[in-house]
Amino acid sequence: MRPAILFPLYKPVTALPGLGPRLGKLAEKLAGPCVVDLLWHLPSGVIDRRFSPKIAEAPDGRVATLTVRIDSHAPPVNPRHPYKVRCTDATGVLELVYFHVKGDYLAKQMPVGKTMVVSGKVEWFHDTLRMPHPDAVVAVEDRDEIETVEPVYPMTAGLPAKTLRKAVRKALDDVPELAEWQDPAWLARKDWPTWHESIRRAHTPQDEAELSALSPWRSRLAFDELLSNQLALALVRLNQRKLAGRSIVGHGGLRRKVLDALPFALTSSQAASLEEIYADMAADRRMLRLLQGDVGSGKTVVALLAMLNAVEAGCQAALMAPTEILARQHAESLAPLCKAAGVNIALLTGRDKGRARQAVLDRLASGELHLLVGTHALFQEDVTFKDLALAVIDEQHRFGVHQRLQLSAKGRAVDVLVMTATPIPRTLTLTAYGDMDVSRLTEKPPGRKPIRTVTIALDRLEEVVTGIHRKVQEGERVYWVCPLVEESEQIDLAAVTERHAFLKATFGERIGLVHGKMRGPDKDAVMAAFAEGRLDVLVATTVIEVGVNVPEATVMVIEQAERFGLAQLHQLRGRVGRGDKPSSCLLLYDPQLTETARARLKTMRDTEDGFVIAEEDLRLRGAGEVLGTRQSGLPEFRLADLAVHGELLAAARDDASLIVNRDPDLATPRGQALRTLLYLFERDAAAKTLRSG
């Protein structure tokens, strides 16, 4: 259970002053549903109101706090004109200017003859100093009510900044003093304040420098969040390790047949990865390994050899892919190799029904079927293996951890190998897959040709179409990808449909269109027509990003390339260059490019190494964007920025493994404080494994 000391932080935001049902909804949309979410919503700027000059000395365009006497009110004759309040001090005149206000309210707030303190941005208009819509107006005796240094928060429309600041202040008042969970020697070395002090200081910056992610309090909070992430992963991993495994060692005969049938030798990183996998399978604990490899680095062959190791030991293996197209493709590419080895393989997807499906299930249950390739359909209750020993999961970030567990529950002490073609920077690998061992495929198989990448401004579209028309006449096939972003989905869908119509005028009927809003079977039919050569050009949104294999496709056009992440551009580019002809990738961009966008496109031109690209993407765009966190299953960090706090992540990982080695049940006083940390950052699942473990 969540410790009682944290209860005040998990009250709904509507429990805070000023956040009723309407504004509470906006605060929830901005930061999250609980009080603690507002604490994690840190300021992005400051307004300094400490500058208090005389009227004559106030510089143009600066925020100033002035003490003035109210001389007169001048309500507008025409409602389109402003309401003006004339104020003075010993050195000059200040006009407070208001648009669209009711005069009687202002007359009551600022009676003539009264001395007031006003704060806001001032500007000289001819010879008069003006302050349009002051931020604060108080009687001189209430001067302390004005915040001298005011934090500025990222906002959402309709929520007043003042209301949000007031709610955050109240949330800070309710922050409990928590027992210290950090190692004392580490804290002293870093010279960091307590958690309580850090959260308070992060919300009350005194100047721009204190907003830095590297300030002591922000660094401390980032480390707390990273430690909670790494400790949670270490506990889950420890729990996995405790589960009894079984030793799987094959005789090598089937694998030898496949290696003989391959048209090329394994690369050195394929061989090294296989050694690691075989060692894991032979050990008496369960394997949980991530196989990272760029598009076309030969992951499928590694997966097949690992599966054959299980078959040689008298067991079965399964390969699960996120989409039907990908599952079908895996089955087709593995079938000839399995035939060479004399191994039975079958495909099972949601589309298989009736007798054909039952026949596959019967062969699987009897053990006659050695390898099964499929989609989510593998999870269904009536899918029973005789003895499943290895589950291979392709494109892990499309599946949740629970689905990984569901598949491994289909057998006894199942080893799990997870594959991804999305090159992930090392720091992200730690945060997302810290519970796994990692193998990386760093070379391309022999025979893969480099892909020529060029950047072209969108205003040269006609030239591009002419060039592509020439390629099509030479018998080549072309992908044309348009962006699709959730926020502007309707506009983007209209744009991709329009582009399809525009290109149809040039290419006639041999052009297809696929996008995410189409029904699965319709999408598959268009993709199949393109793969079989019945279409020359495929206009698509990023649905083709993962795994479509058309060796005849030699040109990839990506429109508005600046709107894609580098990892995504790299994935898309990997769809061509799979045959024996030279291939090219054309990145069409909007001529009005930002510097960051220009740098990203340059990286794409300069390198084809997915890992270099992924590191650069992290540096330029931050972790949340790199894999499109929302759909990738990567943790979202609120306080840590991996592009800045990479070193802290490594330290958090070391600390977490030390903690788990010394105090696996978190029973010591520091261990108890660390339990609170896990609940504070909602890593409840890891805290629960302590109880169930």
C-alpha positions in Angstrom: 0.0 0.0 0.0 1.1 3.6 -0.6 2.6 5.0 2.6 0.1 7.3 4.5 2.7 10.1 4.6 2.2 10.5 0.8 -1.6 10.7 0.9 -1.7 14.5 0.8 0.3 14.4 -2.5 -2.1 12.0 -4.1 -5.3 14.1 -3.5 -7.0 15.3 -6.7 -5.8 18.7 -7.9 -9.4 19.9 -7.3 -8.6 19.8 -3.6 -6.3 22.8 -4.1 -7.7 26.4 -3.7 -9.0 28.0 -6.9 -9.2 24.7 -8.8 -12.9 23.9 -9.0 -14.4 21.5 -11.4 -13.8 23.7 -14.5 -10.3 25.0 -13.8 -9.4 21.6 -12.2 -9.9 19.9 -15.5 -7.5 22.4 -17.2 -4.9 21.9 -14.5 -5.3 18.1 -14.9 -4.8 18.4 -18.7 -1.7 20.6 -18.1 0.0 18.6 -15.4 -2.0 15.5 -14.3 -4.8 14.5 -11.9 -3.0 14.6 -8.5 -1.4 17.3 -6.3 2.0 15.6 -6.9 1.7 16.2 -10.7 1.7 20.0 -10.0 4.9 19.6 -8.0 6.5 17.9 -11.0 5.3 20.7 -13.3 8.3 23.0 -12.9 8.6 26.7 -13.9 10.1 27.5 -17.3 10.8 31.2 -16.6 10.8 34.0 -13.9 9.5 37.5 -13.7 11.6 39.7 -11.4 9.6 42.4 -9.7 12.4 43.6 -7.4 13.3 46.6 -9.7 11.5 49.7 -8.1 12.6 52.9 -9.9 11.0 56.3 -9.8 8.8 57.0 -12.8 11.4 59.2 -14.6 14.0 56.5 -14.2 11.9 53.5 -15.5 13.5 52.1 -18.7 11.3 51.2 -21.7 10.2 47.6 -22.0 11.2 46.4 -18.5 9.1 45.0 -15.7 9.0 47.5 -12.8 7.3 47.9 -9.5 6.3 51.5 -8.8 4.9 53.3 -5.8 2.5 56.0 -7.1 -0.4 58.3 -6.0 -3.7 57.9 -7.9 -4.5 61.4 -9.5 -7.5 60.8 -11.7 -9.6 58.3 -13.8 -10.5 58.8 -17.4 -13.2 56.3 -18.6 -13.4 56.1 -22.4 -16.1 57.9 -24.4 -15.9 55.3 -27.1 -15.9 51.7 -25.9 -13.1 50.9 -28.4 -10.8 53.3 -26.6 -8.9 52.4 -23.4 -9.7 53.3 -19.8 -6.8 55.4 -18.3 -5.8 55.9 -14.7 -3.3 58.8 -14.2 -0.8 58.3 -11.4 2.2 60.4 -10.3 5.2 60.4 -8.0 7.7 63.2 -7.3 9.5 62.7 -10.7 6.7 62.3 -13.3 3.4 60.8 -14.6 2.5 57.2 -15.2 -0.7 56.1 -17.1 -2.3 52.7 -16.3 -4.1 51.6 -19.5 -7.0 49.1 -19.5 -8.9 47.8 -22.5 -12.5 46.3 -22.2 -13.0 46.9 -18.5 -15.9 48.1 -16.4 -14.9 51.5 -14.9 -16.7 51.3 -11.6 -14.6 48.3 -10.6 -11.3 50.2 -11.2 -12.6 53.4 -9.5 -13.3 51.3 -6.3 -9.9 49.5 -6.5 -7.9 52.7 -6.9 -9.6 55.6 -5.2 -8.2 59.1 -6.2 -5.7 60.4 -3.7 -4.6 56.9 -2.5 -1.0 55.7 -2.6 -0.7 52.3 -4.5 2.0 49.9 -5.6 1.7 48.8 -9.2 3.8 46.2 -11.1 4.0 45.3 -14.7 5.8 46.0 -18.0 6.3 49.7 -18.7 6.7 51.5 -22.0 7.3 55.1 -23.1 4.6 56.4 -25.4 5.7 59.9 -26.6 6.7 61.6 -23.3 4.5 59.6 -21.0 5.3 56.3 -19.2 2.5 53.7 -19.6 1.8 50.4 -18.0 -0.9 48.5 -20.0 -2.9 46.1 -17.8 -0.7 45.9 -14.7 0.0 42.4 -13.3 -0.5 43.6 -9.7 -2.2 46.6 -8.0 -2.2 46.8 -4.2 -2.4 49.4 -1.4 1.0 50.5 -0.2 0.4 48.8 3.2 -0.2 45.5 1.3 3.0 45.7 -0.7 4.2 42.3 0.6 1.3 40.6 -1.3 3.3 41.2 -4.6 5.6 38.3 -5.3 9.0 39.9 -5.9 10.2 37.0 -8.0 7.4 35.2 -9.8 7.8 31.8 -11.4 6.4 31.4 -14.9 4.9 28.0 -15.7 4.2 26.3 -19.0 0.4 27.0 -19.4 -2.8 25.9 -21.1 -5.5 28.1 -22.5 -8.2 29.2 -20.1 -6.2 28.6 -16.8 -5.2 31.9 -15.2 -1.4 31.9 -14.3 -2.2 33.4 -10.9 -4.6 30.6 -10.0 -2.0 28.0 -11.0 0.7 29.8 -8.9 -1.6 29.9 -5.9 -2.4 26.2 -6.2 1.3 25.2 -6.5 2.1 27.4 -3.4 -0.6 25.5 -1.4 0.8 22.1 -2.7 4.2 23.1 -1.5 2.8 23.9 1.9 1.5 20.4 2.1 4.7 18.7 1.1 5.7 16.3 3.9 9.2 15.9 5.3 10.3 12.5 4.0 13.1 10.2 5.3 16.3 10.6 3.2 16.6 7.8 0.6 19.9 8.9 -1.0 23.3 7.6 0.1 24.7 10.2 2.5 28.3 10.0 1.0 26.8 10.6 -2.5 24.7 13.6 -1.3 27.7 15.1 0.4 29.8 14.7 -2.7 27.2 16.4 -4.9 26.4 19.0 -2.2 22.7 18.5 -2.8 19.9 19.7 -0.5 17.1 17.4 0.9 14.2 16.4 -1.3 11.9 18.7 0.6 14.2 21.7 0.1 14.8 20.8 -3.6 11.2 20.7 -4.6 10.6 24.0 -2.8 13.6 25.7 -4.4 12.7 24.4 -7.9 9.4 26.2 -7.7 10.8 29.5 -6.3 13.7 30.3 -8.7 15.3 33.7 -7.9 16.8 34.2 -11.4 17.2 32.6 -14.8 20.3 30.6 -13.8 18.2 28.8 -11.2 15.9 27.4 -13.9 18.8 25.3 -15.3 18.4 21.6 -15.3 21.9 21.5 -13.8 21.0 23.6 -10.7 21.5 21.6 -7.5 17.8 21.2 -6.7 16.8 20.2 -10.2 19.7 17.8 -10.5 18.7 16.3 -7.1 15.1 15.8 -8.3 16.2 14.4 -11.6 18.4 11.9 -9.8 15.5 10.9 -7.5 13.3 10.2 -10.5 16.1 8.2 -12.3 16.9 6.2 -9.2 13.2 5.3 -8.8 13.2 4.1 -12.4 16.5 2.1 -12.1 15.6 0.6 -8.8 12.2 -0.5 -10.1 13.8 -2.2 -13.1 16.4 -3.8 -10.9 13.7 -5.3 -8.6 11.7 -6.6 -11.5 14.9 -8.1 -12.9 15.8 -9.7 -9.5 12.3 -11.2 -9.4 12.8 -12.6 -12.9 16.1 -14.1 -11.9 14.5 -15.8 -8.9 12.1 -17.6 -11.2 13.5 -21.1 -11.9 14.7 -21.5 -15.5 15.9 -24.6 -17.3 18.9 -25.4 -19.3 18.4 -25.6 -23.0 21.3 -27.0 -25.0 20.9 -28.2 -28.6 23.1 -30.7 -30.5 23.8 -28.2 -33.4 22.7 -30.4 -36.2 19.7 -28.3 -37.4 21.6 -25.1 -37.0 24.4 -26.4 -39.2 22.0 -27.2 -42.0 20.6 -23.7 -41.9 24.1 -22.1 -41.9 25.0 -24.2 -44.9 21.8 -23.1 -46.7 22.5 -19.4 -46.1 23.9 -17.5 -49.1 26.3 -15.6 -46.8 28.4 -16.1 -43.7 27.2 -14.6 -40.4 28.6 -11.2 -39.5 30.9 -11.1 -36.4 28.2 -9.3 -34.3 25.6 -11.9 -35.3 28.0 -14.7 -34.2 28.8 -12.8 -30.9 25.1 -12.3 -30.2 24.3 -15.9 -30.7 27.1 -16.9 -28.3 25.4 -14.7 -25.6 22.0 -16.2 -26.4 23.1 -19.8 -26.3 24.9 -19.1 -23.0 21.7 -17.6 -21.5 19.6 -20.6 -22.8 22.1 -23.1 -21.3 22.0 -21.4 -17.8 19.4 -22.6 -15.3 17.8 -19.1 -15.0 15.4 -17.6 -17.5 16.8 -15.6 -20.4 15.4 -12.0 -20.9 17.6 -10.5 -23.6 17.1 -7.6 -26.0 18.5 -8.0 -29.5 19.0 -4.5 -31.0 19.9 -4.3 -34.7 19.5 -1.8 -37.4 17.1 -2.3 -40.3 18.6 -5.2 -42.3 21.3 -6.2 -39.8 20.0 -9.8 -39.8 18.1 -10.2 -36.6 15.7 -12.7 -38.1 18.5 -15.2 -38.8 19.8 -14.8 -35.2 16.2 -15.5 -34.0 15.8 -18.6 -36.1 19.1 -20.1 -34.9 18.1 -19.4 -31.3 14.7 -21.1 -31.9 16.4 -24.1 -33.6 18.6 -24.5 -30.5 15.3 -25.0 -28.6 14.0 -27.5 -31.2 17.3 -29.5 -31.1 16.7 -29.9 -27.3 13.2 -31.4 -28.1 11.2 -28.2 -27.3 9.2 -25.7 -29.3 9.7 -22.0 -30.1 7.4 -19.1 -31.1 8.0 -15.8 -32.8 5.5 -13.0 -32.3 5.2 -9.9 -34.5 3.1 -6.7 -34.0 1.3 -6.8 -37.4 -0.1 -9.5 -39.6 2.0 -8.3 -42.6 5.1 -8.6 -40.5 4.2 -12.0 -39.2 3.4 -13.3 -42.7 6.7 -11.9 -43.9 8.7 -13.6 -41.1 6.9 -16.9 -41.9 7.7 -16.6 -45.6 11.4 -15.7 -45.2 11.9 -18.5 -42.6 10.1 -21.3 -44.5 12.8 -22.2 -47.0 15.5 -22.3 -44.2 13.2 -24.4 -42.0 12.6 -26.7 -45.0 16.4 -27.1 -45.4 16.7 -28.1 -41.8 13.6 -30.4 -41.9 11.8 -28.3 -39.3 8.0 -27.8 -39.3 6.9 -24.1 -39.2 3.4 -22.6 -39.3 1.7 -19.1 -39.2 -1.2 -18.2 -36.9 -2.9 -14.8 -37.2 -6.4 -13.4 -36.3 -7.4 -14.0 -39.9 -7.1 -17.8 -39.5 -10.4 -19.4 -38.8 -12.2 -22.8 -38.8 -10.6 -26.1 -39.8 -7.3 -24.6 -41.0 -6.7 -22.9 -37.7 -7.7 -26.1 -35.7 -5.3 -28.1 -37.8 -2.4 -25.8 -36.7 -3.5 -25.9 -33.1 -3.7 -29.8 -33.1 -0.2 -30.0 -34.6 1.1 -27.5 -32.0 -0.4 -29.4 -29.0 1.0 -32.7 -30.2 4.5 -31.3 -30.7 4.5 -32.1 -34.4 4.8 -28.4 -35.1 8.2 -27.1 -34.0 8.0 -23.3 -34.7 5.0 -21.1 -34.7 5.0 -17.5 -36.1 2.1 -15.2 -35.3 0.5 -12.0 -34.0 -1.4 -11.3 -30.8 -3.4 -14.4 -31.8 -0.7 -16.5 -30.0 -2.1 -15.3 -26.7 -5.5 -16.8 -27.2 -6.5 -19.4 -24.6 -7.0 -22.3 -27.0 -3.4 -21.9 -28.3 -1.5 -24.7 -26.4 2.1 -25.7 -26.9 3.4 -29.2 -26.1 6.6 -27.7 -24.7 7.4 -24.0 -25.4 11.0 -23.2 -24.4 11.7 -19.9 -26.3 9.5 -16.9 -27.1 10.9 -14.4 -29.6 9.1 -11.0 -29.6 9.7 -8.6 -32.6 9.4 -4.9 -32.1 9.0 -5.0 -28.4 8.0 -1.4 -28.0 4.7 -2.2 -29.8 3.9 -4.6 -27.0 3.5 -4.1 -23.3 5.4 -6.0 -20.6 2.2 -7.9 -19.6 2.0 -9.3 -23.2 5.5 -10.5 -22.9 4.6 -12.3 -19.7 1.4 -13.7 -21.3 3.3 -15.4 -24.0 6.0 -16.8 -21.7 3.1 -18.2 -19.5 2.4 -20.6 -22.4 5.2 -22.9 -21.4 7.5 -23.9 -18.5 10.3 -21.5 -17.6 10.2 -19.9 -21.0 13.3 -18.0 -22.2 12.4 -14.6 -23.8 14.3 -12.9 -26.7 13.1 -9.5 -27.6 14.1 -7.9 -31.0 13.9 -4.3 -32.1 14.9 -2.6 -35.3 14.6 0.8 -33.6 18.2 1.7 -32.7 17.9 3.1 -29.2 20.6 5.3 -27.6 22.4 3.6 -24.7 20.8 5.9 -22.1 17.3 5.1 -23.3 18.1 1.4 -23.4 18.9 1.6 -19.7 15.6 3.3 -18.8 13.4 1.3 -21.0 15.0 -2.1 -21.0 17.1 -2.0 -17.9 15.5 -5.3 -16.8 17.1 -7.1 -19.9 20.5 -8.1 -21.0 21.4 -6.4 -24.4 23.0 -7.7 -27.5 23.7 -5.4 -30.5 24.1 -6.1 -34.2 26.3 -3.4 -35.5 27.1 -4.5 -39.1 25.0 -4.8 -42.2 25.0 -8.3 -43.9 27.3 -8.5 -46.9 25.7 -7.4 -50.2 23.6 -4.5 -48.8 24.2 -1.4 -50.9 24.5 2.1 -49.3 21.5 4.3 -49.9 22.1 7.7 -51.5 20.3 10.3 -49.4 19.6 13.8 -50.7 17.6 16.8 -49.3 15.4 18.8 -51.7 13.3 21.9 -51.0 9.5 21.2 -51.5 9.3 24.1 -54.0 11.2 21.7 -56.5 8.3 19.2 -56.4 7.8 19.1 -60.2 11.5 18.1 -60.7 11.1 15.3 -58.2 8.0 13.9 -59.8 9.7 14.0 -63.3 12.7 12.1 -61.9 10.5 9.5 -60.3 8.5 9.1 -63.4 11.7 8.2 -65.2 12.6 5.6 -62.5 9.2 4.0 -62.8 9.6 3.7 -66.6 12.8 1.8 -65.9 10.8 -0.7 -63.9 11.6 0.5 -60.3 9.1 0.9 -57.5 8.7 4.0 -55.2 7.4 4.8 -51.7 6.1 8.3 -51.2 5.6 9.0 -47.5 3.6 11.9 -46.0 3.5 12.9 -42.3 0.7 12.1 -40.0 0.6 13.6 -36.5 -2.2 13.0 -34.0 -2.7 16.7 -33.3 -3.3 17.6 -37.0 -4.7 14.2 -38.1 -7.6 15.6 -40.2 -5.4 18.1 -42.1 -2.6 15.5 -42.6 -5.1 12.9 -43.9 -6.5 15.4 -46.3 -2.9 16.2 -47.5 -2.0 12.6 -48.1 -5.2 12.0 -50.1 -4.6 15.1 -52.1 -0.9 14.1 -52.8 -2.2 10.7 -54.0 -4.7 12.5 -56.4 -1.9 14.8 -57.6 0.5 11.9 -58.4 -2.2 9.9 -60.0 -2.4 12.5 -62.7 1.2 11.5 -63.6 1.3 7.8 -62.8 -2.2 6.7 -63.7 -3.8 3.7 -62.0 -0.6 2.0 -60.9 -0.4 4.1 -57.7 -1.8 3.0 -54.3 -2.7 4.7 -51.1 -2.4 3.4 -47.5 -3.0 5.2 -44.2 -3.8 4.2 -40.6 -7.5 5.0 -40.9 -8.1 2.2 -43.5 -9.4 -1.2 -42.4 -6.7 -3.8 -42.0 -7.6 -6.1 -44.9 -7.9 -3.1 -47.3 -4.4 -1.9 -46.2 -3.0 -5.4 -46.6 -4.5 -5.7 -50.1 -2.8 -2.4 -51.3 0.6 -3.4 -49.7 0.4 -6.8 -51.4 -0.4 -5.2 -54.8 2.7 -3.1 -54.3 4.9 -6.0 -53.2 3.8 -8.1 -56.2 4.5 -5.3 -58.7 0.9 -4.5 -59.6 1.5 -0.9 -58.3 4.6 1.2 -59.1 4.1 3.9 -56.5 2.8 3.6 -52.9 1.7 6.8 -51.2 1.5 6.2 -47.4 1.6 7.6 -44.0 4.2 6.0 -41.6 2.2 2.7 -41.5 5.0 1.2 -43.7 7.6 2.1 -41.1 8.1 -1.3 -39.6 9.1 -4.3 -41.6 7.6 -4.2 -45.1 10.1 -6.0 -47.4 9.9 -5.1 -51.1 13.4 -5.7 -52.6 12.3 -4.1 -55.9 11.5 -0.7 -54.2 14.5 1.5 -54.8 13.3 5.1 -54.1 11.9 6.5 -50.8 10.4 10.0 -51.0 9.7 11.5 -47.6 7.6 14.7 -47.8 8.0 17.4 -45.0 10.9 15.3 -43.7 11.6 18.0 -41.0 8.4 16.9 -39.3 9.7 13.3 -38.6 12.0 12.2 -35.9 15.5 11.0 -37.0 14.8 7.4 -35.8 11.6 7.4 -37.9 13.4 8.8 -41.0 16.1 6.1 -40.5 13.4 3.4 -40.3 11.7 4.6 -43.4 14.9 4.9 -45.4 15.6 1.2 -44.4 12.6 0.2 -46.5 14.7 0.6 -49.7 18.2 -0.7 -50.5 17.1 -4.3 -50.0 17.7 -5.5 -53.6 20.6 -5.5 -55.9 19.9 -2.1 -57.5 21.3 1.2 -56.2 18.7 3.0 -54.0 18.0 6.5 -53.0 16.1 8.4 -50.3 14.8 11.9 -51.1 14.0 14.1 -48.1 11.7 16.9 -49.2 11.6 19.8 -46.7 9.9 23.1 -46.2 12.4 25.9 -47.1 11.5 27.7 -43.8 13.7 25.4 -41.7 14.7 25.8 -38.1 18.3 25.3 -37.1 17.5 22.0 -35.3 15.6 20.7 -38.3 18.5 21.6 -40.6 20.9 19.7 -38.2 18.7 16.6 -38.2 18.5 16.4 -42.0 22.3 16.9 -42.2 22.7 13.9 -39.9 20.5 11.8 -42.2 22.7 12.8 -45.2 25.9 12.1 -43.4 25.4 8.6 -41.9 23.5 5.4 -42.2 24.5 4.1 -38.7 21.3 3.8 -36.8 23.0 4.1 -33.4 24.8 7.3 -34.3 21.5 8.7 -35.6 19.7 7.7 -32.4 22.2 9.4 -30.1 22.0 12.6 -32.2 18.2 12.4 -32.1 18.3 12.2 -28.3 20.7 15.2 -28.2 18.6 17.3 -30.5 15.1 16.5 -29.4 15.1 15.0 -25.9 14.0 11.5 -24.8 10.2 12.0 -24.9 10.3 12.6 -28.6 12.9 10.1 -29.8 10.6 7.1 -29.9 7.3 8.9 -29.6 7.1 7.9 -26.0 3.4 7.7 -25.9 3.2 4.6 -28.1 6.6 3.2 -27.4 6.2 1.9 -23.8 9.2 4.1 -22.8 8.9 5.7 -19.4 8.1 9.4 -19.5 10.3 11.5 -17.2 8.9 14.6 -15.7 12.1 15.9 -13.9 15.0 14.2 -15.6 16.1 15.1 -19.1 18.2 12.3 -20.5 20.0 14.6 -23.0 21.3 16.6 -20.0 21.2 14.1 -17.1 22.8 11.1 -18.9 25.7 10.8 -16.4 23.2 10.8 -13.5 21.4 7.9 -15.1 24.6 5.8 -15.1 25.1 6.7 -11.4 21.4 5.8 -10.6 21.9 2.4 -12.3 25.0 1.7 -10.3 23.3 2.7 -7.1 20.3 0.6 -7.8 22.3 -2.6 -8.4 24.3 -1.9 -5.2 21.0 -1.5 -3.3 19.5 -4.7 -4.7 22.7 -6.6 -3.9 22.9 -5.4 -0.3 19.3 -5.0 0.7 17.1 -6.9 -1.8 14.0 -6.7 0.4 14.5 -3.0 1.2 14.3 -3.8 4.9 17.0 -1.5 6.3 16.1 2.1 7.3 17.4 3.4 3.9 15.5 0.5 2.2 12.3 1.7 3.9 12.9 5.3 2.6 13.5 3.9 -0.9 10.1 2.1 -0.7 8.6 5.6 -0.2 10.6 6.9 -3.2 9.1 4.1 -5.4 5.6 5.0 -4.4 6.3 8.8 -4.8 7.2 8.2 -8.5 4.4 5.7 -8.9 6.6 2.7 -9.4 4.1 0.7 -7.4 4.4 -2.4 -9.5 8.1 -2.8 -8.4 7.2 -2.1 -4.8 4.6 -4.9 -5.0 7.1 -7.4 -6.3 8.8 -7.0 -2.9 5.7 -8.3 -1.2 4.9 -11.0 -3.7 8.5 -11.9 -4.5 
